[in-house]
């Protein structure tokens, strides 16, 4: 089993970027006072994006109910006999079962544990599903190592429609800095949703859908040594602040081949990812280096400690909005076979000294970066590429900075004309040059909202399809 927290380590930028560069809010926003110290590839692939309306596989399994007013001595079989803890239901699940979680605040029973420790698996046509009861908004508030922990090889699991909240709002930056040499403090290093592989088993076929994930000192949503992962339509913000393990908003780390399939197996789609950044330096090198919006990290598994072969499945990162993160908007490091298509990346690299670009391809191979909108602060790079082979940037709209490291013949430099980016509204005005100017990419069928990707003669660039 991995040591808690270490599974979400991302040393990518610190290992390669420094020498390369020598050659060259609670909610939507975070106030200055809060920051300082206050309590608190191939373009003809036919595999489509997963549907925004993904639901659990139909089965004849048992439905368990959990309520903030329930009791673990109940049967859990009806709304009136609901359990009090989600873990009570998790310990009973079998393939095909559903756990419906009703209104209430759910905490970790063990000070260093998780609210839900998921070890039991579903099957191919009988997933185990944890989801919010229709119309209700349960909150999983934790100060341990994980809000939701999928481990020991648990597979065919769906987590849908939950709010997972960490401990950031209950501690100050000064306290977190006082812990910068302690890698075993869950108060500062705890993760929100963790899919953690290791010697005790590696997970596959996991869907993380429609969740609100925020204020965890460690990672927001992290998948380590796992396969067949879908992370779709989540809002992920204010994570990675206080961990010493260099975390990010959404992390795919050291992926594992559960089979020989080389088609799309990992999907990171239609997520809104913002204000994830590091305020405490990495314990490994003393640097502020990550806090990315989305990162695919070390998929080649060629680092010194690697025990797995290089990941051969394809990864699709599409129709996401990544903005005002401390590190890059979307970042790959020592990874392969990734399509980064129709994303909007806006004003990332908020941490001083980080200049990776809105999309950064670092020591990675067989990468397509197409149809994105990249909007940087003036004087900061739009994009960067360091090493690797078979990397293509094209049909992107680059804005607000002239520092463009790599471009294609159909890229453009223009104002994308967002509706209201200061309030997180990245829809396009009707006169935007991004409209009807992208390239068709058959694998991306829908936009950020789930609308059809092509409404006009050509797809729009960026996360939204307007007309």
C-alpha positions as CSV (number, residue, x, y, z in Angstrom):
1,X,0.0,0.0,0.0
2,X,1.2,3.5,-0.8
3,X,2.0,5.9,2.0
4,X,-1.0,8.3,2.1
5,X,-0.4,11.4,0.1
6,X,2.7,10.2,-1.7
7,X,0.5,8.7,-4.5
8,X,-0.4,12.2,-5.6
9,X,3.1,13.5,-5.9
10,X,3.9,15.4,-9.1
11,X,7.5,16.3,-9.5
12,X,7.2,16.9,-13.3
13,X,8.0,20.5,-13.6
14,X,10.8,20.7,-11.2
15,X,12.7,17.9,-12.8
16,X,12.8,19.3,-16.4
17,X,11.5,22.8,-16.7
18,X,14.2,24.9,-14.7
19,X,17.0,24.2,-17.1
20,X,14.7,24.5,-20.1
21,X,13.4,27.8,-19.1
22,X,16.8,29.4,-19.1
23,X,16.7,29.2,-22.9
24,X,13.8,31.1,-23.4
25,X,-10.9,32.0,-4.5
26,X,-13.3,30.6,-2.3
27,X,-15.6,30.1,-5.3
28,X,-14.6,32.0,-8.4
29,X,-11.8,34.2,-6.9
30,X,-9.4,34.3,-4.0
31,X,-8.8,37.6,-2.2
32,X,-5.4,38.9,-1.4
33,X,-6.0,38.8,2.3
34,X,-7.1,35.2,2.1
35,X,-4.0,34.2,0.3
36,X,-1.7,35.9,2.8
37,X,-3.0,34.4,6.0
38,X,-6.5,33.7,7.2
39,X,-8.5,30.9,8.7
40,X,-9.9,28.7,6.2
41,X,-2.9,12.2,-31.8
42,X,-4.6,10.6,-34.3
43,X,-7.3,12.9,-35.5
44,X,-9.5,10.3,-37.1
45,X,-10.3,8.4,-33.9
46,X,-14.0,7.4,-33.7
47,X,-14.2,6.8,-30.0
48,X,-16.7,9.5,-28.7
49,X,-16.6,11.4,-25.5
50,X,-18.6,9.9,-22.6
51,X,-22.1,11.3,-22.4
52,X,-22.6,14.1,-19.8
53,X,-25.7,12.2,-18.7
54,X,-23.7,9.0,-17.8
55,X,-25.7,6.9,-15.4
56,X,-25.0,3.7,-13.6
57,X,-25.3,0.4,-15.4
58,X,-28.8,-1.0,-15.0
59,X,-28.8,-4.0,-12.6
60,X,-30.9,-5.8,-10.1
61,X,-28.6,-4.9,-7.2
62,X,-29.6,-3.6,-3.8
63,X,-30.1,0.1,-3.1
64,X,-28.9,1.4,0.2
65,X,-29.9,4.8,1.6
66,X,-27.8,7.1,3.7
67,X,-29.0,10.2,5.5
68,X,-27.7,12.9,7.8
69,X,-30.6,11.9,10.1
70,X,-30.1,8.1,9.7
71,X,-28.7,5.5,12.1
72,X,-26.2,2.7,11.3
73,X,-28.3,0.3,13.2
74,X,-31.0,0.7,10.6
75,X,-31.4,-1.7,7.6
76,X,-30.5,1.0,5.1
77,X,-33.0,-0.4,2.6
78,X,-35.5,2.6,2.6
79,X,-35.3,6.3,3.0
80,X,-37.0,6.0,6.4
81,X,-34.5,3.4,7.5
82,X,-31.3,5.0,6.1
83,X,-27.8,4.5,7.5
84,X,-26.0,7.5,9.1
85,X,-22.6,6.8,7.5
86,X,-21.7,6.2,3.9
87,X,-19.1,3.7,5.1
88,X,-21.7,1.5,6.6
89,X,-23.3,1.1,3.2
90,X,-19.9,0.8,1.4
91,X,-19.0,-2.2,3.6
92,X,-22.1,-4.0,2.4
93,X,-22.0,-3.4,-1.3
94,X,-21.9,-6.1,-3.9
95,X,-21.8,-5.8,-7.7
96,X,-24.8,-3.9,-9.1
97,X,-25.6,-2.1,-5.8
98,X,-26.3,1.6,-5.5
99,X,-25.7,3.9,-2.5
100,X,-28.0,6.9,-2.6
101,X,-26.8,9.7,-0.3
102,X,-29.3,12.1,1.1
103,X,-28.9,15.6,2.6
104,X,-26.5,15.8,5.5
105,X,-22.9,16.6,6.4
106,X,-20.7,13.5,6.4
107,X,-17.3,13.5,8.2
108,X,-14.5,11.0,8.6
109,X,-14.8,8.9,11.7
110,X,-11.0,8.3,12.0
111,X,-9.0,11.6,12.3
112,X,-6.6,10.4,9.7
113,X,-9.0,8.2,7.7
114,X,-11.5,8.8,4.8
115,X,-15.2,9.4,4.8
116,X,-15.6,6.6,2.3
117,X,-12.9,3.8,2.0
118,X,-14.0,1.9,-1.1
119,X,-12.5,-1.6,-1.4
120,X,-15.3,-3.6,-2.8
121,X,-15.7,-3.9,-6.6
122,X,-18.5,-4.1,-9.1
123,X,-18.4,-6.1,-12.4
124,X,-18.5,-5.2,-16.0
125,X,-22.3,-5.0,-16.2
126,X,-22.9,-4.4,-12.5
127,X,-21.1,-1.3,-11.3
128,X,-21.3,-0.1,-7.7
129,X,-22.6,3.4,-7.7
130,X,-22.3,6.1,-5.0
131,X,-24.5,9.1,-5.9
132,X,-26.6,11.9,-4.5
133,X,-30.2,11.1,-3.9
134,X,-32.2,13.0,-6.7
135,X,-32.6,16.6,-5.8
136,X,-30.5,16.6,-2.7
137,X,-27.0,17.9,-2.0
138,X,-25.0,15.9,0.5
139,X,-21.7,17.3,1.7
140,X,-18.7,15.2,2.5
141,X,-16.5,17.3,4.8
142,X,-13.2,15.8,5.9
143,X,-9.9,16.6,7.6
144,X,-8.3,13.2,7.1
145,X,-6.2,11.8,4.2
146,X,-9.1,11.4,1.8
147,X,-12.7,12.4,1.3
148,X,-13.3,9.4,-1.0
149,X,-10.6,6.8,-1.2
150,X,-10.8,4.1,-3.9
151,X,-8.1,1.6,-3.3
152,X,-7.0,-2.1,-3.0
153,X,-7.9,-2.6,-6.6
154,X,-11.6,-1.6,-6.3
155,X,-13.0,-1.4,-9.8
156,X,-16.3,-0.7,-11.7
157,X,-17.0,2.1,-9.3
158,X,-19.0,5.3,-10.0
159,X,-19.1,8.4,-7.8
160,X,-21.7,10.9,-9.0
161,X,-23.1,14.2,-7.8
162,X,-21.4,14.6,-4.4
163,X,-19.7,17.6,-2.8
164,X,-16.3,16.8,-1.3
165,X,-14.8,19.5,0.9
166,X,-11.4,19.5,2.5
167,X,-9.7,21.3,5.4
168,X,-8.3,24.5,3.7
169,X,-10.9,26.8,5.1
170,X,-10.2,25.7,8.6
171,X,-6.5,26.6,8.8
172,X,-4.2,29.5,8.0
173,X,-1.4,29.7,5.5
174,X,1.0,30.3,8.4
175,X,0.0,27.1,10.0
176,X,0.5,25.2,6.7
177,X,4.0,26.7,6.3
178,X,4.8,25.6,9.8
179,X,4.1,22.1,8.6
180,X,6.3,22.3,5.4
181,X,8.6,19.5,6.6
182,X,5.8,17.2,7.7
183,X,4.6,14.9,5.0
184,X,2.4,12.9,7.3
185,X,0.0,15.6,8.5
186,X,-3.5,14.8,7.0
187,X,-4.8,18.3,8.0
188,X,-2.5,19.9,5.4
189,X,-2.0,17.0,2.9
190,X,-5.5,15.5,2.7
191,X,-6.9,14.7,-0.8
192,X,-10.5,15.1,-2.0
193,X,-11.1,12.1,-4.3
194,X,-8.3,9.6,-4.6
195,X,-8.0,6.5,-6.9
196,X,-4.9,4.9,-5.5
197,X,-3.1,1.9,-6.9
198,X,-0.2,0.0,-5.5
199,X,1.0,-3.3,-4.4
200,X,-2.4,-4.1,-2.7
201,X,-4.2,-3.7,-6.0
202,X,-4.8,-1.3,-8.9
203,X,-8.2,0.0,-9.9
204,X,-9.8,0.1,-13.3
205,X,-13.1,1.3,-14.7
206,X,-13.8,4.2,-12.4
207,X,-16.2,7.1,-13.2
208,X,-16.0,10.4,-11.3
209,X,-19.0,12.4,-12.5
210,X,-20.8,15.7,-11.7
211,X,-19.0,16.3,-8.4
212,X,-18.0,19.5,-6.6
213,X,-14.5,19.0,-5.2
214,X,-12.8,21.8,-3.3
215,X,-10.6,23.1,-0.5
216,X,-8.4,20.0,-0.1
217,X,-4.8,20.7,0.9
218,X,-3.7,17.9,-1.4
219,X,-5.1,16.8,-4.7
220,X,-8.6,17.5,-6.0
221,X,-9.2,14.4,-8.1
222,X,-6.2,12.0,-8.5
223,X,-5.8,8.7,-10.2
224,X,-2.6,6.8,-9.6
225,X,-1.5,3.5,-11.2
226,X,-5.0,2.9,-12.5
227,X,-6.8,2.4,-15.9
228,X,-10.1,3.1,-17.7
229,X,-10.7,6.4,-15.8
230,X,-13.5,8.9,-16.7
231,X,-13.4,12.3,-14.9
232,X,-16.4,14.2,-16.4
233,X,-18.3,17.4,-15.5
234,X,-16.7,18.1,-12.1
235,X,-16.0,21.5,-10.6
236,X,-12.6,21.3,-9.0
237,X,-11.2,24.4,-7.2
238,X,-9.1,25.7,-4.3
239,X,-7.1,22.4,-4.0
240,X,-3.4,21.7,-3.6
241,X,-2.8,24.8,-1.4
242,X,-1.1,23.3,1.6
243,X,0.3,19.9,0.8
244,X,4.1,19.3,0.7
245,X,3.5,16.7,-2.0
246,X,3.2,19.1,-5.0
247,X,-0.4,18.3,-6.0
248,X,-2.8,19.7,-8.7
249,X,-6.6,20.0,-9.4
250,X,-6.9,16.9,-11.6
251,X,-4.0,14.5,-11.7
252,X,-3.4,11.3,-13.8
253,X,-0.2,9.8,-12.5
254,X,1.8,6.7,-13.6
255,X,-1.1,5.1,-15.4
256,X,-1.3,1.3,-15.6
257,X,-2.2,-1.1,-18.4
258,X,-4.9,-3.4,-17.2
259,X,-5.0,-4.9,-20.8
260,X,-3.5,-4.3,-24.2
261,X,-6.1,-1.9,-25.5
262,X,-4.5,1.1,-27.2
263,X,-7.7,3.1,-27.8
264,X,-9.0,5.8,-25.5
265,X,-9.2,4.6,-22.0
266,X,-8.8,7.8,-19.9
267,X,-11.2,10.7,-20.3
268,X,-10.8,14.1,-18.6
269,X,-13.8,16.0,-20.1
270,X,-16.0,19.0,-19.4
271,X,-14.5,19.9,-16.0
272,X,-14.2,23.4,-14.6
273,X,-10.9,23.6,-12.8
274,X,-9.7,26.8,-11.1
275,X,-7.7,28.3,-8.2
276,X,-5.7,25.1,-7.6
277,X,-2.2,26.1,-6.6
278,X,0.6,25.6,-4.2
279,X,1.3,28.0,-1.3
280,X,3.6,25.6,0.5
281,X,6.8,24.4,-1.3
282,X,7.5,20.7,-2.2
283,X,9.2,18.8,0.6
284,X,11.4,17.2,-2.1
285,X,13.1,20.3,-3.5
286,X,11.7,23.3,-1.7
287,X,10.0,24.7,-4.8
288,X,6.5,25.9,-5.7
289,X,6.3,23.9,-8.9
290,X,2.9,22.4,-9.6
291,X,-0.7,23.4,-8.7
292,X,-1.7,22.7,-12.3
293,X,-5.3,22.6,-13.4
294,X,-5.0,19.3,-15.2
295,X,-1.8,17.1,-15.4
296,X,-1.0,13.8,-17.0
297,X,2.2,12.8,-15.3
298,X,4.8,10.1,-15.8
299,X,2.7,7.8,-18.0
300,X,5.9,6.5,-19.6
301,X,6.8,5.0,-16.2
302,X,10.5,5.6,-16.9
303,X,11.3,7.4,-13.6
304,X,13.7,5.8,-11.2
305,X,11.1,4.3,-8.9
306,X,8.9,3.0,-11.7
307,X,7.5,-0.5,-11.4
308,X,5.1,-0.4,-14.4
309,X,5.6,-0.5,-18.1
310,X,4.8,2.5,-20.3
311,X,1.0,3.3,-20.5
312,X,-0.2,2.5,-24.0
313,X,-3.9,3.5,-23.9
314,X,-4.9,6.9,-25.3
315,X,-6.0,9.8,-23.1
316,X,-8.6,12.4,-24.2
317,X,-8.6,15.8,-22.5
318,X,-11.5,17.7,-24.1
319,X,-13.9,20.6,-23.5
320,X,-12.5,21.6,-20.1
321,X,-12.2,25.1,-18.7
322,X,-9.0,25.6,-16.7
323,X,-8.3,29.0,-15.3
324,X,-6.3,30.9,-12.7
325,X,-4.5,27.9,-11.4
326,X,-1.1,28.4,-9.9
327,X,0.7,26.1,-12.4
328,X,-0.3,25.4,-16.0
329,X,-3.8,25.0,-17.3
330,X,-3.1,21.6,-18.9
331,X,0.3,19.9,-18.5
332,X,1.9,16.7,-19.7
333,X,5.1,15.3,-18.3
334,X,6.8,12.1,-19.6
335,X,3.5,10.8,-21.0
336,X,2.3,9.6,-24.4
337,X,-0.7,9.2,-26.7
338,X,-2.8,12.2,-25.5
339,X,-5.2,14.4,-27.4
340,X,-5.9,17.8,-25.9
341,X,-8.8,19.2,-27.8
342,X,-11.3,22.1,-27.5
343,X,-10.3,23.3,-24.1
344,X,-10.2,26.9,-22.7
345,X,-7.2,27.7,-20.7
346,X,-7.2,31.2,-19.2
347,X,-4.7,33.1,-17.1
348,X,-3.0,30.2,-15.4
349,X,0.6,30.3,-14.0
350,X,-0.6,32.4,-11.1
351,X,2.2,31.2,-8.8
352,X,5.2,33.5,-9.1
353,X,8.1,31.9,-11.0
354,X,5.9,29.4,-12.9
355,X,5.9,30.1,-16.6
356,X,4.9,26.8,-18.2
357,X,2.3,28.2,-20.5
358,X,-1.5,27.6,-20.7
359,X,-0.8,24.2,-22.2
360,X,2.7,22.6,-21.7
361,X,4.0,19.5,-23.3
362,X,7.1,18.4,-21.4
363,X,9.2,15.3,-22.5
364,X,6.0,13.7,-23.9
365,X,5.3,11.9,-27.2
366,X,2.5,11.6,-29.7
367,X,0.5,14.6,-28.5
368,X,-2.2,16.5,-30.4
369,X,-3.1,20.0,-29.1
370,X,-6.0,21.2,-31.3
371,X,-8.9,23.7,-31.2
372,X,-8.0,25.2,-27.8
373,X,-8.2,28.8,-26.7
374,X,-5.0,29.8,-24.8
375,X,-5.1,33.2,-23.0
376,X,-2.0,34.2,-21.0
377,X,-1.0,37.2,-19.0
378,X,1.1,39.6,-21.0
379,X,4.7,38.6,-20.8
380,X,4.0,35.0,-19.9
381,X,4.2,32.1,-22.4
382,X,1.1,30.9,-24.3
383,X,2.5,27.4,-24.5
384,X,5.7,25.5,-24.2
385,X,7.2,22.3,-25.5
386,X,10.3,20.7,-24.1
387,X,11.6,17.6,-25.9
388,X,9.4,14.7,-27.0
389,X,8.4,13.7,-30.5
390,X,5.3,13.7,-32.7
391,X,3.8,16.8,-30.9
392,X,1.3,18.8,-32.9
393,X,-0.1,22.2,-32.0
394,X,-2.6,23.5,-34.5
395,X,-6.0,25.3,-34.9
396,X,-5.5,27.0,-31.5
397,X,-6.4,30.6,-30.7
398,X,-3.6,32.3,-28.8
399,X,-4.4,35.5,-27.0
400,X,-3.0,38.4,-24.9
401,X,0.7,37.4,-25.1
402,X,3.2,37.2,-27.9
403,X,5.3,34.5,-26.3
404,X,4.3,31.5,-28.4
405,X,6.8,28.6,-28.2
406,X,5.2,26.4,-30.7
407,X,2.4,26.9,-33.3
408,X,0.7,25.4,-36.3
409,X,-0.2,26.8,-39.7
410,X,-3.8,27.2,-38.8
411,X,-3.3,28.8,-35.4
412,X,-4.5,32.4,-34.9
413,X,-3.6,35.3,-32.6
414,X,-6.7,37.1,-31.6
415,X,-9.0,38.2,-28.8
416,X,-11.4,35.3,-28.3
417,X,-14.1,37.8,-27.0
418,X,-15.3,35.9,-23.9
419,X,-18.6,36.9,-22.4
420,X,-17.3,37.7,-18.9
421,X,-14.0,35.9,-18.0
422,X,-13.6,37.8,-14.7
423,X,-16.6,36.0,-13.5
424,X,-15.7,32.7,-15.0
425,X,-18.0,33.0,-18.0
426,X,-16.0,31.8,-21.0
427,X,-18.8,31.6,-23.6
428,X,-18.0,33.4,-26.8
429,X,-19.6,36.5,-28.1
430,X,-21.2,36.2,-31.5
431,X,-18.4,38.1,-33.2
432,X,-15.6,35.8,-31.7
433,X,-13.0,34.7,-34.3
434,X,-13.1,31.3,-32.5
435,X,-16.5,30.5,-33.9
436,X,-16.6,28.1,-36.9
437,X,-12.9,28.2,-37.3
438,X,-11.7,25.0,-35.7
439,X,-10.9,21.6,-37.3
440,X,-13.2,18.6,-37.1
441,X,-12.1,16.0,-34.6
442,X,-14.4,13.0,-34.7
443,X,-13.8,11.9,-31.1
444,X,-15.2,15.1,-29.6
445,X,-19.0,15.1,-30.1
446,X,-20.1,17.6,-27.4
447,X,-19.0,20.8,-25.8
448,X,-18.6,21.9,-22.2
449,X,-22.4,22.0,-21.7
450,X,-23.1,18.8,-23.5
451,X,-24.4,20.5,-26.6
452,X,-23.4,19.1,-30.0
453,X,-19.8,20.1,-30.8
454,X,-20.5,21.2,-34.4
455,X,-23.4,23.5,-34.9
456,X,-22.1,25.4,-37.9
457,X,-19.8,24.6,-40.8
458,X,-16.9,23.8,-38.5
459,X,-16.4,23.4,-34.7
460,X,-15.6,26.4,-32.6
461,X,-12.3,26.7,-30.8
462,X,-12.4,26.4,-27.1
463,X,-14.7,24.6,-24.6
464,X,-18.0,26.1,-25.8
465,X,-19.8,25.5,-29.1
466,X,-21.8,28.7,-29.8
467,X,-23.3,28.4,-33.3
